[in-house]
Amino acid sequence: MEERILQTARDIHGLYPHTHIWGFPIAAYLFLGGLAAGILLFATIYYLKGKEDEMPFTVKIAPIFTFGFIMVGLLLLVYDLHHKLYVMQLFMAFRIESPMSWGAWTLAVVSILSLLWPLSYIDDIEEYLHERGWGKLDWITKMIRKFEHKWVIPHFIILTFRKYRKFFAYILLFLSIILGIYTGILLSAFNAHPLWNNSILGPLFLTSGVSTGSAFVMWLSNNKKERMLMSTIDMVLIAIELFLIVHMVMGMQAGPEASKLAGHLLLGGEFTVIFWVVFVGFGLVLPFILEALELKGKHIPPALPAILVLIGGLLFRIIMVSAGQMSEYPL
């Protein structure tokens, strides 16, 4: 009798009992992409509304960080790839039906525009820093100016961007929305995982990303009017986010058996406490209450609700990436 050893998918490390392909780098990449999208969304909206002087941090200062966020996110993405050099193939073609292709090209264009945006405001940024006694942060403007070189970004490109800033603002507004939605659609495109396979993830990730963007401005801006406006907007975004989360969970419970099993991960399963208590409780509900108290005149440190929202946004993506890989269709 001949003895044979049968190899199945269950013998492949990382695929049984459930997939363990994506970890923290992908969750952080999705978080940074959503955060950058939220910051750029507010910057372009309030620029187009003619409020760049009323909301200087939102329009001029906060976008300084977006290029760095995008670059760090891309480095995390490349780090997570097994065949790192293959990443260039994403930019060799464009497939309209591929969320990954949309995301790669959107990130490429947004990264360029997010660098040109603060360069076009470099003089205003220096003035802003000195007016508020932040002269020690001159290294930021010096670092930005280093990109203004004939071999990196020729000066005429910056002048052209400044001249047609309104036109580019519309483009950046559209691309920031695409970027925010893409972070959720990237997961929902994986039909093999029922937790991800729902139409709510795109709007949910966009709302969460915009919320983290408002929290970022609320945290670092020293303009009370600007901070209060962002706090009000963030409360609305948190309410929308809670509505979408409840709608997502109810949809899974009303769906087929695979969706119910996926929903169980968040309703009684191992992610229940961290999702509802830590993320929803401390990352959404508590910041909402703190922001409401601040708007009513109570003394609340502005950094507290903002940091809670930012941590909650990152935690949400960690949970969705981890739980989604554990969800599967029953045999």
C-alpha positions in Angstrom: 0.0 0.0 0.0 1.3 3.4 -1.0 1.0 6.1 1.6 0.3 9.7 0.4 0.1 12.9 2.3 -2.7 15.1 1.0 -2.1 18.9 1.1 -5.1 21.1 1.4 -5.7 24.8 2.0 -5.9 24.1 5.7 -2.2 23.2 5.7 -1.3 26.7 4.6 -0.2 29.0 7.4 -2.4 32.0 7.7 -5.4 30.5 6.0 -6.8 28.2 8.7 -8.8 28.5 10.9 -9.1 31.9 9.3 -7.1 34.3 7.2 -4.3 36.2 8.8 -2.8 38.1 5.8 -3.4 41.7 6.8 -2.3 43.2 10.1 -1.6 46.5 11.7 0.2 48.1 8.7 -2.9 47.8 6.5 -5.2 49.2 9.3 -2.8 52.1 9.8 -2.6 52.7 6.0 -6.4 52.9 5.9 -6.5 55.2 8.9 -3.9 57.6 7.5 -5.6 57.6 4.1 -8.9 58.5 5.7 -7.3 61.2 7.9 -5.6 62.8 4.9 -8.8 62.7 3.0 -10.7 64.4 5.8 -8.1 67.2 6.2 -8.0 67.9 2.5 -11.8 67.8 2.3 -12.2 70.6 4.9 -9.3 72.6 3.4 -10.8 72.7 -0.1 -14.4 73.2 1.0 -13.6 76.3 3.2 -11.2 77.6 0.6 -13.9 77.5 -2.0 -16.3 79.2 0.4 -13.8 82.0 0.7 -12.9 81.4 4.3 -9.2 80.9 4.1 -8.5 83.9 6.3 -11.2 83.1 8.8 -10.1 79.5 9.1 -6.3 79.6 8.4 -5.4 76.4 10.2 -8.1 74.4 8.3 -7.2 75.8 4.9 -3.5 76.5 5.1 -1.8 74.8 8.0 -3.5 71.3 8.4 -2.8 70.3 4.8 1.0 70.5 5.6 0.6 67.1 7.3 -1.3 65.3 4.6 1.7 64.6 2.3 3.5 63.0 5.3 0.4 61.0 6.3 0.0 59.7 2.7 3.7 58.8 2.4 3.8 57.0 5.7 0.7 55.1 4.7 2.2 54.1 1.4 5.4 53.0 3.1 3.3 50.8 5.4 1.5 49.4 2.4 4.7 48.6 0.6 6.2 47.1 3.8 3.2 44.7 4.0 3.7 43.5 0.4 5.5 40.2 0.0 6.7 41.2 -3.5 7.5 44.8 -2.9 8.8 45.7 -6.3 5.5 44.7 -7.9 3.9 47.8 -6.5 5.0 49.7 -9.5 2.8 47.5 -11.7 -0.2 49.3 -10.2 0.9 52.4 -12.0 1.6 50.7 -15.3 -2.1 50.5 -16.1 -5.6 51.6 -14.9 -8.4 49.2 -14.5 -11.7 50.9 -14.0 -13.3 47.9 -12.3 -10.5 47.5 -9.7 -10.7 49.4 -6.4 -7.0 48.8 -5.9 -6.3 50.6 -9.2 -8.5 53.5 -8.3 -6.8 53.8 -4.9 -3.3 53.6 -6.3 -3.9 56.4 -8.9 -6.0 58.5 -6.5 -3.2 58.3 -3.9 -0.6 59.3 -6.6 -2.5 62.4 -7.7 -3.6 63.4 -4.2 0.0 63.1 -2.9 1.2 65.5 -5.6 -1.6 68.0 -5.0 -1.3 67.8 -1.2 2.4 68.8 -1.5 1.6 71.7 -3.9 -1.2 73.0 -1.7 1.0 74.1 1.3 3.8 75.2 -1.1 1.3 77.6 -2.6 0.6 79.1 0.9 4.2 79.0 2.1 4.4 82.8 2.8 1.1 82.7 4.7 2.2 79.7 6.7 5.4 81.5 7.8 3.3 84.5 8.8 0.8 82.3 10.7 3.6 80.6 12.7 5.2 83.9 13.7 2.0 85.6 14.6 1.2 82.9 17.1 4.7 82.8 18.6 5.5 79.4 16.9 8.8 80.6 15.5 10.5 77.4 16.7 8.4 75.6 14.1 10.3 77.4 11.2 11.8 74.0 10.4 8.4 73.1 8.9 8.5 75.9 6.3 12.2 75.3 5.7 11.4 71.6 5.0 8.5 72.5 2.7 10.7 75.0 0.8 13.2 72.3 0.1 10.7 70.8 -2.4 10.8 74.1 -4.3 13.8 73.2 -6.4 14.2 73.0 -10.2 14.9 69.3 -9.9 12.0 68.5 -7.6 9.2 71.0 -8.1 10.1 74.0 -10.3 8.9 77.4 -9.1 6.7 78.0 -12.2 4.6 74.9 -11.2 3.9 76.4 -7.8 3.1 79.8 -9.4 0.7 78.0 -11.8 -0.9 76.1 -9.0 -1.4 79.3 -7.0 -2.9 81.0 -10.1 -5.4 78.2 -10.7 -5.8 77.2 -7.1 -9.6 77.3 -7.3 -9.5 74.8 -10.2 -7.2 72.5 -8.4 -9.3 72.8 -5.2 -12.3 71.3 -7.0 -10.1 68.4 -8.3 -8.7 67.9 -4.8 -12.2 68.0 -3.2 -13.4 65.3 -5.6 -10.3 63.1 -5.1 -10.4 63.5 -1.3 -14.0 62.1 -1.3 -12.8 59.2 -3.6 -9.9 58.6 -1.3 -12.1 58.5 1.8 -14.6 56.1 0.2 -11.8 53.9 -1.3 -10.5 53.0 2.1 -13.8 51.2 2.8 -14.5 49.9 -0.7 -11.1 48.3 -0.8 -12.4 45.9 1.9 -15.9 45.6 0.6 -14.6 44.3 -2.7 -13.5 41.1 -1.0 -16.6 39.0 -1.5 -15.1 36.0 0.3 -15.4 37.8 3.7 -19.1 38.6 4.6 -18.2 41.2 7.2 -16.5 43.3 4.5 -19.0 42.4 1.8 -21.6 45.2 2.4 -22.3 48.5 0.8 -22.1 50.5 4.1 -18.3 50.3 4.4 -17.6 52.9 1.8 -19.8 55.7 3.3 -18.8 54.5 6.9 -15.1 54.8 6.2 -15.6 58.2 4.5 -17.5 59.5 7.5 -15.0 58.2 9.9 -12.1 59.7 7.9 -13.7 63.1 7.7 -14.4 62.9 11.5 -10.8 62.2 12.2 -9.9 65.2 9.9 -12.2 67.5 11.9 -10.7 66.1 15.2 -7.2 66.8 13.9 -8.1 70.5 13.2 -10.0 70.8 16.5 -7.0 69.5 18.4 -4.2 71.7 16.9 -6.0 74.9 16.0 -5.8 77.8 18.5 -8.6 79.7 16.9 -11.6 79.2 19.2 -14.2 80.0 16.4 -12.5 77.5 14.1 -12.3 74.9 16.8 -16.0 75.3 17.8 -17.1 75.0 14.2 -15.1 71.8 13.8 -16.5 70.4 17.1 -20.0 71.0 15.9 -19.3 69.3 12.5 -17.6 66.4 14.3 -20.7 65.9 16.4 -22.8 65.6 13.3 -20.3 63.2 11.8 -20.2 61.0 14.9 -24.0 60.8 14.8 -23.9 59.8 11.1 -21.2 57.3 11.9 -23.3 55.7 14.7 -26.3 55.5 12.4 -24.2 53.7 9.8 -22.8 51.3 12.3 -26.2 50.4 13.6 -27.5 50.1 10.1 -24.6 47.8 9.1 -25.1 45.5 12.1 -28.8 45.4 11.6 -28.3 44.6 7.9 -26.0 41.7 8.8 -28.5 40.3 11.3 -31.3 40.4 8.7 -29.1 38.8 6.0 -28.2 35.2 5.2 -26.5 32.9 7.6 -23.0 34.0 6.6 -23.8 37.6 7.4 -25.3 36.6 10.8 -22.2 34.7 11.6 -20.0 37.7 10.6 -22.2 40.0 12.7 -21.8 37.6 15.7 -18.1 38.7 15.8 -19.3 42.1 16.9 -22.5 40.9 18.8 -21.3 38.3 21.3 -18.1 37.2 19.7 -14.5 38.1 20.6 -14.7 41.6 19.2 -17.8 42.6 21.0 -16.2 44.4 24.0 -13.5 46.2 22.1 -16.0 47.3 19.4 -18.9 48.5 21.4 -17.2 49.6 24.7 -13.8 50.8 23.6 -14.5 52.0 20.0 -18.1 53.1 20.1 -18.2 54.0 23.8 -14.8 55.8 24.2 -14.1 56.6 20.5 -17.5 58.0 19.5 -20.1 58.5 22.3 -17.7 60.0 24.9 -16.2 62.5 22.5 -19.7 63.5 21.4 -20.6 64.2 25.0 -17.4 66.1 25.7 -17.9 68.2 22.5 -21.5 68.9 23.5 -20.4 70.1 27.0 -17.7 72.3 25.4 -20.3 73.9 23.1 -22.4 74.6 26.2 -19.6 76.5 27.8 -18.1 73.8 30.0 -14.3 73.8 30.2 -13.2 70.7 28.3 -9.5 70.4 27.1 -9.9 70.5 23.3 -7.2 67.8 22.9 -9.3 65.2 24.9 -12.2 64.6 22.5 -10.0 65.1 19.5 -7.5 62.4 20.6 -10.3 60.1 21.5 -11.8 60.4 18.0 -8.4 59.8 16.4 -7.6 56.8 18.5 -11.2 55.5 17.8 -10.7 55.9 14.1 -7.5 53.8 14.1 -9.1 51.2 16.4 -12.1 50.9 14.1 -9.9 50.0 11.2 -7.9 47.5 13.2 -11.1 45.8 14.3 -12.6 45.8 10.8 -9.4 44.4 9.2 -9.0 41.7 11.9 -12.6 40.7 12.2 -13.2 40.8 8.5 -10.5 38.2 7.9 -12.1 35.9 10.5 -15.5 36.1 8.8 -16.2 33.4 6.2 -19.0 31.6 4.5 -20.0 28.3 6.1 -19.2 25.1 4.2 
